[in-house]
Amino acid sequence: MDIERIESKIKRLPETLSIDVQDLLREQRLAKELLQANFLNDCNDLDFSHDAVFPRIISKYCIGLGVIEDLLADELVEDIIISSPCSENRVHVATRLSDVSLGSVYCKTNLVLSSELLRAMVNRICIFGNKELTLNSPVVETDIPYLNARVSAVDYPVSPQGLSVAIRRRSSGLWTLARLISLGSISWTVAGFLSLCCAAKASIIVAGGRGSGKTTLLSALIPELPSTGRIIIMEDTQELPVPEFQKEGFSIQRLSIDGDFHKSSSVMRAALRMGEGPIVVGEIRGAEAKILFESIRTGTASSTVIGTLHASDTDSFQSRLIFDMGIDREALDAVEVIVFVNHRKDPNTGGYSRFVSEICAFDGKSGEFDLRPIFKFDESGLSLKPEFGLEDVGRIQAKFSSYLGIGQEDLLKASRLRGFIRLLQSNEYLRRSDDRIVSVSMTRILNKISIHEMMTLGLEELKARVLSIVNREVGDWH
């Protein structure tokens, strides 16, 4: 079959043609419907005997993303950036260095899209996402479920030179702290501390810039949450892998926040009334954040609350929440832990990797806004070291004592021991190349090792205990 001739005869998707979005996954039926609708011009001279190829082309170029799907066919491609004017700029991609790396490099392709092609592609995305891109609404953010990606598009007048698009692929599979340790994105002591924070029902905000790994870390914290109660997840765009978590046995309810203040505020209030389970906020950025922080302060949100925020350091964190969102200092002071994630450049590969750069807490002094480091990099800039001066941040210590029975003098030891368990998972995973060792289910099983048992066993005994559980669940390795 002459694929190029078929592609040249495909017309733009007409507004009058009604096609179920689910037909994207039913290519044979789609091809039949398009032919019956006379969707192709002058097809009598073409050979359609290759049934498997023809529907794929129709789907790809009529209601799909065309050549962009070819880029997304590469599993290592994470981001696709199309700058305006698109006809004068090559398409750029960010690609991982390998299939086991969180590092990425920014590359220029040899692909240039015409404005007509890009406009048609974005129109199709808007149709399927029930969105519109107009002069009055020149910004669109939506999902492409069948490609496991999300799209951000801006047009004139926000983008003076015309349409610009960014496509981000979501991570496939489920993240755990043990997997992040294996990638060098988090130290094992920090992983242990964050695991205990989740177990102690602390409120945690993961802050960082775009593409710094906020959602990845947020996803990795979900398996560490207490197993009692339903987890409420609130997102504007669906980034967290809720169906995958549900397959693992989690009780999760996803709620949508679409940016409208009144609707989002209602959703936030509904979430606070839907039981005492953990609340996960995909991104804290709207006026409804006031309700969340006030609920944390007054105790209405009585369980774990974790979320992400666009802020790369303590100054921008304060600016975003206090000045941009109007959060009261007293309400903000109720947040126990702030985790900053960032990029760093690898001098050997030239790529950028994502890592936890700092962990802070409020000093607890009434009327003051001061973030004290709990973990920070040492002078070499290579290692994240604990700075446990918790006498002025008593809320964290109170939760560790109340929920876990850990006193201030044992907090660092407990963090290191829980982190040691995650390190053993990571090392066994790297040694055996078996994903089950760093899976969500394995994490939940190992979390059943009680704090008391963890603190009383010696390191060799704890190691033997962990490895016996791993071998029991996935089998011995020889």
C-alpha positions in Angstrom: 0.0 0.0 0.0 1.2 3.5 -0.9 1.2 5.0 2.6 2.4 8.5 1.5 -0.5 8.7 -1.1 -3.0 7.8 1.6 -1.6 10.4 4.0 -1.7 13.0 1.3 -5.5 12.4 0.7 -6.5 12.6 4.3 -8.6 15.7 5.0 -8.9 17.7 8.2 -11.4 16.3 10.8 -14.7 18.0 10.0 -16.7 19.5 12.8 -19.8 17.6 11.6 -18.3 14.2 12.0 -19.2 12.6 15.3 -16.8 9.9 16.5 -16.6 8.4 19.9 -13.2 9.0 21.5 -12.9 5.4 22.4 -12.7 4.6 18.8 -9.0 5.6 19.0 -8.5 2.1 20.5 -10.8 0.4 17.9 -8.9 1.2 14.7 -10.7 -1.3 12.4 -14.2 0.1 13.3 -12.9 3.7 12.9 -11.5 3.1 9.4 -14.9 1.7 8.4 -16.8 4.7 9.8 -14.5 7.2 8.1 -14.8 5.5 4.7 -18.6 5.4 5.0 -18.5 9.2 5.9 -16.5 9.8 2.6 -13.7 11.1 4.8 -11.0 10.4 2.2 -10.8 12.1 -1.2 -10.6 9.9 -4.3 -9.6 6.6 -2.7 -10.8 4.3 -5.4 -7.3 3.9 -6.9 -5.7 2.9 -3.5 -5.0 -0.7 -2.3 -6.6 -1.2 1.2 -5.7 -4.9 1.4 -3.4 -4.2 4.3 -6.1 -3.9 6.9 -3.8 -3.6 9.9 -1.9 -0.7 8.4 -4.7 1.4 6.9 -6.7 1.9 10.1 -3.6 2.8 12.0 -2.8 5.6 9.5 -6.4 6.9 9.6 -6.4 6.9 13.4 -3.0 8.5 13.6 -3.5 11.4 11.1 -7.3 12.0 11.3 -7.9 12.0 15.1 -4.4 11.4 16.5 -1.3 13.5 16.8 0.3 12.5 13.4 4.0 12.6 13.4 4.1 13.5 17.1 3.0 10.0 17.9 6.2 8.7 16.2 8.2 10.7 18.8 6.1 9.3 21.6 6.7 5.8 20.3 10.2 6.2 21.8 9.7 5.2 25.4 12.7 7.4 26.5 11.1 10.6 25.2 9.6 12.5 28.2 8.8 16.0 26.7 8.0 17.4 23.3 8.3 21.2 22.9 6.9 23.1 19.9 7.8 26.8 20.0 6.2 29.5 17.9 6.3 30.2 15.1 6.2 26.5 14.6 7.0 26.7 10.9 10.4 28.4 11.7 11.4 26.3 14.7 12.4 22.6 15.0 10.6 20.4 17.4 12.6 19.8 20.6 12.4 16.8 22.9 13.7 15.9 26.3 14.7 12.3 26.5 15.9 10.1 29.4 19.5 8.8 29.2 18.3 5.2 29.7 15.2 3.2 30.7 16.4 3.1 34.4 17.3 6.8 34.7 15.5 9.9 35.9 18.2 12.0 34.1 17.3 13.7 30.8 18.9 15.6 27.9 17.4 18.3 25.8 17.6 17.5 22.0 16.7 19.2 18.7 15.0 17.1 16.2 14.9 17.5 12.4 11.1 17.9 12.5 9.4 21.2 11.6 5.6 21.4 11.7 3.4 23.7 9.6 1.0 26.0 11.4 -1.9 24.3 9.7 -0.8 20.9 10.9 -0.2 22.0 14.4 -3.5 23.9 14.5 -5.4 20.8 13.3 -3.6 18.6 15.9 -4.5 21.0 18.8 -8.1 21.3 17.6 -8.4 17.5 17.8 -6.9 17.5 21.2 -9.4 20.1 22.3 -12.3 18.2 20.9 -11.4 15.0 22.7 -10.6 16.9 25.9 -13.8 19.0 25.8 -11.7 22.1 25.8 -11.6 25.2 23.6 -8.7 27.4 22.4 -9.9 30.9 21.5 -8.9 34.6 21.8 -10.9 34.7 25.0 -9.4 31.4 26.3 -5.9 31.2 24.8 -4.5 28.6 27.2 -5.4 24.9 27.2 -4.3 22.1 29.5 -5.7 18.7 29.0 -4.9 15.0 28.9 -4.3 12.5 26.1 -5.2 9.2 27.9 -4.3 6.8 25.1 -0.8 8.2 24.9 -0.5 8.6 28.7 0.5 12.2 28.2 -0.7 15.7 29.0 -0.7 18.8 26.8 -0.3 22.5 27.5 -1.0 24.8 24.5 -1.0 28.6 24.4 -2.1 30.8 21.5 -2.3 34.5 20.6 -2.4 36.9 22.4 -0.6 35.1 25.2 1.8 33.8 22.7 2.3 36.8 20.3 3.9 34.6 17.5 1.1 32.1 17.5 0.5 28.6 18.7 3.0 26.9 21.1 2.6 23.4 22.5 4.3 21.3 25.2 3.6 17.6 25.6 4.7 15.7 28.7 4.6 11.9 29.0 3.6 10.6 32.3 5.7 8.0 34.0 4.6 4.4 33.3 4.3 2.1 36.3 4.3 3.0 40.0 7.2 4.8 41.8 8.5 3.9 45.3 11.1 5.4 47.5 13.3 2.3 47.0 13.2 2.8 43.2 14.2 6.4 43.6 17.1 5.3 45.8 18.3 3.0 43.0 18.3 6.0 40.6 20.3 8.2 43.0 17.4 10.7 43.3 17.1 10.4 47.1 19.4 9.2 49.9 18.3 6.3 52.0 18.2 8.3 55.2 16.0 10.9 53.7 13.8 8.2 52.2 13.4 6.7 55.7 12.6 10.0 57.2 9.8 10.7 54.6 8.4 7.2 55.1 8.1 7.8 58.8 6.5 11.3 58.1 3.8 9.6 56.1 3.3 7.0 58.8 3.1 9.7 61.4 0.3 11.5 59.4 2.5 14.6 58.8 1.5 17.3 56.3 4.0 17.4 53.5 4.5 19.8 50.6 6.8 18.7 47.7 8.1 21.9 46.1 10.1 22.4 42.9 10.3 23.8 39.4 8.7 22.4 36.3 9.9 18.9 35.5 11.9 18.6 38.8 10.2 15.4 39.8 7.5 16.7 42.2 4.7 14.3 41.0 7.2 11.4 40.8 8.1 11.9 44.5 4.4 12.5 45.4 3.5 9.2 43.8 6.4 7.4 45.6 5.0 8.7 49.0 1.5 7.3 48.4 2.6 3.6 49.2 4.0 4.9 52.5 0.7 6.3 53.7 -1.2 4.5 56.5 -3.3 1.7 55.0 -6.4 2.7 57.1 -9.0 4.9 55.4 -9.7 5.9 51.9 -7.2 8.1 50.1 -8.7 11.2 48.4 -6.7 12.5 45.4 -7.5 15.9 44.0 -6.0 17.0 40.7 -6.6 19.5 37.9 -4.9 17.3 35.3 -4.8 13.6 35.9 -1.2 12.8 36.6 -1.1 10.4 39.4 -1.6 6.7 38.4 -4.9 6.2 40.3 -6.0 3.1 38.4 -2.7 1.4 39.0 -2.9 2.1 42.7 -6.4 0.7 42.8 -5.2 -2.5 41.1 -2.7 -2.8 44.0 -5.6 -2.8 46.5 -5.6 0.9 47.5 -9.0 2.5 48.3 -8.7 5.7 46.4 -11.2 8.3 45.2 -10.1 10.8 42.6 -11.7 14.3 42.6 -11.3 16.9 39.8 -10.3 20.5 40.5 -10.7 22.5 37.3 -9.4 25.9 38.4 -12.9 27.5 39.0 -12.8 28.9 42.5 -16.3 28.1 43.6 -16.3 24.6 42.2 -12.8 23.9 43.5 -13.6 25.2 46.9 -16.7 22.9 47.0 -14.6 20.0 46.0 -12.0 20.8 48.7 -14.7 21.0 51.3 -16.3 17.7 50.1 -12.9 16.0 50.3 -12.5 17.1 53.9 -15.9 15.5 54.8 -15.2 12.2 53.0 -13.6 10.5 55.9 -10.4 10.7 57.8 -8.1 9.1 55.2 -5.1 10.8 53.6 -5.6 13.7 51.2 -3.3 14.1 48.2 -3.4 17.3 46.2 -1.8 17.0 42.8 -0.8 20.7 42.7 -1.5 23.5 45.2 -2.1 26.6 43.1 -5.6 28.0 43.4 -7.6 30.1 45.9 -9.0 26.8 47.2 -5.6 26.3 48.9 -6.8 28.6 51.6 -9.4 26.0 52.7 -6.8 23.3 52.7 -4.2 25.1 54.8 -6.9 26.4 57.2 -8.2 22.8 57.6 -4.7 21.6 58.4 -4.3 24.4 61.0 -7.6 23.8 62.7 -7.3 20.0 62.7 -10.2 19.4 60.2 -7.8 17.6 58.0 -7.1 15.0 60.7 -5.0 12.7 58.6 -2.0 13.0 56.3 -2.1 15.8 53.8 0.5 15.9 51.0 0.7 18.0 47.8 3.0 19.7 45.3 3.8 23.3 44.7 5.7 25.2 42.0 8.5 26.8 44.1 12.2 26.1 43.7 13.5 27.5 47.0 12.4 28.9 50.4 12.0 32.4 49.1 9.7 31.4 46.1 7.8 29.1 48.4 7.0 32.0 50.7 6.2 34.3 47.8 3.9 31.8 46.1 1.8 30.9 49.1 1.7 34.1 51.1 1.7 36.8 48.4 0.3 35.0 45.3 -2.3 32.8 47.1 -3.0 34.9 50.2 -2.4 32.1 52.7 -2.2 33.4 56.3 1.1 32.8 58.0 -0.6 31.1 60.9 -2.3 28.6 58.6 0.8 28.0 56.6 2.7 27.4 59.8 0.7 24.2 60.3 2.6 22.5 57.4 5.1 20.1 59.1 7.5 19.3 56.3 8.6 20.9 53.0 10.6 18.9 50.5 12.5 20.7 47.7 13.3 18.8 44.5 15.6 20.1 41.8 17.7 19.4 38.8 21.5 19.0 38.7 23.7 18.6 35.7 25.9 15.5 35.3 29.4 16.6 34.2 30.0 13.3 32.5 26.9 13.0 30.4 25.7 16.6 30.2 22.2 15.4 31.1 20.1 16.6 34.0 19.0 14.4 36.9 16.3 15.0 39.5 17.0 14.8 43.2 15.8 15.9 46.6 17.8 19.0 47.4 16.6 20.1 50.8 14.0 19.3 53.5 12.8 22.0 55.8 10.2 22.7 58.5 8.8 25.8 60.1 10.4 26.9 63.3 7.1 26.9 65.2 7.5 30.4 66.6 4.2 32.2 66.5 4.0 35.0 64.0 7.3 34.3 62.3 8.0 32.7 58.9 11.2 30.8 59.2 12.1 27.5 57.5 14.7 25.5 59.3 16.6 22.8 57.4 16.1 19.2 58.6 18.3 17.9 55.8 20.6 20.0 53.7 23.7 19.5 51.6 27.1 19.5 53.2 29.9 21.8 52.0 30.9 19.4 49.2 27.4 19.8 47.7 27.3 16.0 47.1 25.5 14.6 50.2 22.3 15.5 51.9 23.0 15.5 55.6 20.6 15.6 58.6 20.4 18.8 60.6 18.1 17.5 63.4 17.5 20.5 65.6 13.8 19.8 66.3 13.5 21.7 69.6 11.8 24.6 67.7 9.7 22.5 65.4 7.8 20.5 68.0 4.8 19.6 65.8 6.8 17.1 63.8 8.2 15.6 67.0 4.8 15.5 68.6 3.4 13.5 65.7 6.3 11.1 65.7 5.8 10.6 69.5 2.0 10.3 69.3 1.6 8.0 66.3 4.9 6.1 66.2 6.2 6.3 69.8 9.5 7.7 68.6 11.2 10.3 70.9 13.3 13.2 69.7 16.5 11.3 70.6 15.5 8.3 68.4 14.2 10.2 65.4 17.4 10.1 63.4 18.1 6.4 64.3 14.5 5.4 63.3 14.9 7.3 60.0 18.1 5.6 59.2 16.7 2.1 60.0 13.6 2.6 57.9 15.9 4.0 55.2 18.1 1.0 55.6 15.2 -1.2 54.7 14.6 0.8 51.5 18.3 0.6 50.7 18.2 -3.2 51.0 15.3 -3.2 48.6 17.2 -1.0 46.2 20.4 -3.0 46.3 18.5 -6.3 45.8 16.7 -4.8 42.8 19.9 -3.6 41.2 21.5 -7.0 41.9 18.6 -9.1 40.6 16.9 -6.7 38.1 13.5 -7.8 39.5 11.0 -5.0 39.6 8.9 -6.8 42.2 11.6 -6.0 44.8 10.9 -2.3 44.6 7.2 -2.6 43.9 4.4 -1.0 45.8 3.2 -4.3 47.2 6.7 -5.1 48.5 6.9 -1.7 50.1 3.6 -2.3 51.9 4.7 -5.7 53.1 8.1 -4.4 54.5 6.3 -1.6 56.2 4.6 -4.2 58.4 8.0 -4.5 60.2 7.0 -2.6 63.4 8.9 0.4 64.7 9.7 -1.5 67.9 11.1 -4.5 66.0 13.1 -2.2 63.7 14.6 -0.4 66.7 15.4 -3.5 68.7 17.0 -5.7 66.0 20.6 -5.3 65.1 21.5 -4.3 61.6 22.5 -7.9 60.6 19.3 -9.2 62.1 17.2 -6.5 60.4 19.0 -7.3 57.1 18.3 -11.0 57.4 14.6 -10.2 58.3 14.2 -8.0 55.2 15.9 -10.4 52.8 13.9 -13.4 54.1 10.7 -11.4 53.3 12.0 -10.5 49.8 13.0 -14.2 49.1 9.6 -15.4 50.4 7.7 -13.0 48.1 9.8 -13.2 44.9 11.8 -16.4 45.4 15.5 -17.0 46.1 18.1 -15.7 43.6 21.1 -17.6 42.5 
